[in-house]
Amino acid sequence: MDARPIGIFDSGAGGLTAVRSLRALLPAEDLVFLADTARVPYGGRNRAELREIAASDLRFLASRGVKAVLAACGTVSSNCPEVVSGFAGGPSCGVVAEAARLAARVSSGRIGVLATEATARTGAFEREILRLRPGAEVTVRGTAELVPLVEAGRTGPDDPEAAAAVGRALAMFEGLGIDTLVLGCTHFPLLAGVFSAQAPGLRLIDSGRAGAEAIARLVSRAGIANDPAHAGRAEFFVSGGAEAFRRTAGIFLPGGAEGLSIFNAEIT
């Protein structure tokens, strides 16, 4: 048994979808979540900058004594996966590769990927899916509309702005016959109900949950799971404003943000 925590990081609050899934999958594990909100957004930075940012995020988590790391950031996962995989403190993975792996396994072969524009430009989802499923038809589209909606709490199927934005996102895949849609940003799963209401036959891949399931498997295989009788706790570290993060976190986590342990993080 290994009582050290699991580390998760993102540029903002989107990675909390992975935290939510991990708390359900591994209730005995302590978690450390880093939201690097002082440097958000990561999109638009060059790869050299992103590699240094990812390395500094990993150094911070290492300083908290984590035993495994999930990069719950699509931009980092798609642009510098080698930095994530190079974490020396234990097993690690990123949400892009894991969501792509799941999509390649469950789809009939026509796969859509909806991501942020920064992640879509890298081509990482398409490369990974085609590596695992040669011959698959993969269509990747980027959108800038959905993250602000989610962070404003506009996530319900009856919300007219959310419904309109999701409708525009789905229209980018119209006529392509996709049977699986990867929600390739960890914000997007909060809109799953809106997607399902408008496209009820479409299989949705939650990138945050895919990453959480993968790190759970890695922890189990490495024999570093915590005592199953332990009641897991979570700590949240924020490089920007803690109160702004608390307000946003309430949208992502069941039960809201009351009682969360949120600390300021100094990242070097």
Summary of the structure (lengths in Angstrom):
residues: 268
radius of gyration: 17.5
end to end distance: 31.0
largest distance: 50.9
contacts: 989
relative contact order: 0.21
helix: 46%
strand: 17%
